[in-house]
Amino acid sequence: MARPRIHDLPKNLYFSKMAYRYKMADGKEVYLGRDKDAALRFALHANLHRNNGYTKRPASVRQKIKQLFSEEEILSLGRPYSPSVGIYFLIHEDRIVYVGQSVNCEGRIHGHTTGVEQKLFDSYHIVGCPVHKLDELEALYIQKFRPPLNLVESGKRYIC
């Protein structure tokens, strides 16, 4: 095997003791063997990552798992679940388009994004209230704001 000329090799790749070697950014050497094509592919790939600021190898799955929160940390950050009871307002382009009530507002709002009851809105707001006041407050808010999606089919009356 003839010794390759220096200008034939990419940055940090060299031929020593009848084998190709690559010098990493941290000073360590990687033995690449005698296959010139494989050594060139490795060096070109490594130099590409080095030039783009990627000096470390991508993390393995085990390394990624070690970086995740521990079970104790997750348990300490947990909050008790309680569905929000109240009146919710669906808002589209800075206008209240629907007023509704629920004992689980988030779930009910999600129901408005799919299926037969699908409504067009880009944000929402929830006003909490006791269960026994839901009907009364919903009717008052509908009377106050007259949202277009609360119209009865005739198009002239609002649901109260």
C-alpha positions in Angstrom: 0.0 0.0 0.0 1.5 3.3 -1.1 1.5 6.1 1.4 -1.2 8.7 0.4 -0.1 12.2 -0.3 -0.9 14.7 2.5 -3.0 17.0 0.3 -5.3 14.0 -0.6 -6.6 13.7 2.9 -9.3 15.9 4.6 -8.6 17.9 7.8 -7.5 15.8 10.8 -7.2 12.6 8.8 -3.7 11.1 8.5 -2.0 7.9 7.7 0.3 6.4 10.3 1.6 2.9 11.0 -0.1 1.5 7.9 -3.5 2.7 9.0 -5.8 5.7 8.8 -6.4 7.7 11.9 -8.6 10.7 12.7 -7.8 13.3 15.4 -11.0 14.4 17.1 -11.7 17.9 18.4 -11.0 16.8 22.0 -7.5 15.5 21.0 -8.4 11.8 21.0 -7.5 9.7 18.0 -9.8 7.3 16.2 -8.3 4.2 14.5 -10.0 3.8 11.1 -8.1 0.9 9.6 -6.6 0.5 6.1 -9.7 1.2 4.0 -9.1 4.6 2.5 -12.7 5.1 1.3 -14.2 4.3 4.7 -11.7 6.6 6.4 -12.5 9.4 3.9 -16.2 9.0 4.6 -15.7 9.1 8.3 -13.4 12.2 8.1 -15.7 14.1 5.8 -18.7 13.4 8.1 -16.8 14.2 11.2 -15.4 17.5 9.7 -18.9 18.5 8.6 -20.2 18.1 12.2 -17.1 19.9 13.5 -17.6 22.8 11.1 -21.2 23.1 12.1 -20.4 23.2 15.8 -21.3 19.5 16.5 -18.2 18.3 18.4 -19.9 15.6 20.3 -21.5 12.5 19.0 -25.3 12.4 19.2 -26.5 11.1 22.5 -27.6 7.5 22.6 -31.0 6.5 23.8 -29.6 5.5 27.1 -28.0 8.9 27.5 -31.2 10.6 26.6 -33.2 8.5 29.1 -30.7 9.5 31.8 -31.4 13.2 31.1 -35.2 12.8 31.7 -36.9 13.7 34.9 -36.8 11.0 37.6 -40.1 9.4 38.8 -39.6 11.2 42.2 -39.2 14.6 40.5 -42.4 14.0 38.4 -44.4 12.9 41.4 -43.2 15.9 43.4 -44.4 18.3 40.6 -47.7 16.6 40.1 -51.0 18.5 40.8 -54.3 16.9 41.7 -56.7 16.8 38.8 -60.0 18.5 39.2 -62.1 19.3 36.1 -63.1 23.0 36.0 -66.8 23.6 36.5 -68.1 26.8 35.0 -69.1 28.8 32.0 -66.8 28.7 28.9 -66.6 31.2 26.1 -65.3 30.2 22.6 -63.6 33.2 21.0 -62.9 33.7 17.3 -61.1 36.8 15.9 -61.6 38.8 19.1 -65.3 38.0 19.3 -67.3 35.7 21.6 -68.9 33.2 19.2 -70.3 30.7 21.7 -71.2 30.5 25.4 -71.5 27.1 27.1 -71.5 25.4 30.5 -69.9 22.2 31.8 -68.7 20.4 34.9 -65.6 19.6 32.8 -65.0 22.7 30.7 -61.7 21.5 29.1 -63.2 18.2 28.0 -66.3 20.0 26.6 -64.2 22.5 24.7 -62.3 19.7 23.2 -65.6 18.2 22.1 -66.2 21.4 20.1 -63.1 20.7 17.9 -64.4 17.5 16.4 -67.5 15.7 15.2 -71.0 17.1 14.7 -70.6 19.9 17.3 -67.5 21.3 15.6 -67.2 25.0 16.0 -64.7 27.5 14.6 -62.7 29.3 17.4 -59.1 30.2 18.1 -59.2 30.8 21.9 -61.4 30.2 24.9 -62.0 31.5 28.4 -63.5 29.8 31.5 -65.3 31.5 34.3 -65.6 29.1 37.3 -68.9 28.9 39.2 -70.8 26.4 41.4 -72.7 23.6 39.7 -76.1 24.9 40.9 -75.5 28.3 39.2 -74.5 27.0 35.8 -77.9 27.3 34.0 -78.6 30.8 35.4 -75.1 32.2 34.6 -75.0 30.7 31.1 -78.4 32.2 30.2 -77.3 35.6 31.5 -74.0 35.5 29.5 -75.9 34.5 26.4 -78.4 37.4 26.8 -75.5 39.8 27.4 -73.2 38.8 24.5 -75.7 37.2 22.0 -73.0 35.0 20.4 -73.9 33.8 16.9 -73.4 30.1 17.5 -75.9 30.1 20.3 -78.8 31.1 17.9 -81.7 28.7 17.6 -82.3 27.3 14.1 -84.9 30.0 13.3 -82.0 32.5 13.4 -84.1 35.0 15.4 -84.0 33.7 19.0 -81.2 33.1 21.4 -81.1 30.0 23.6 -81.7 30.9 27.2 
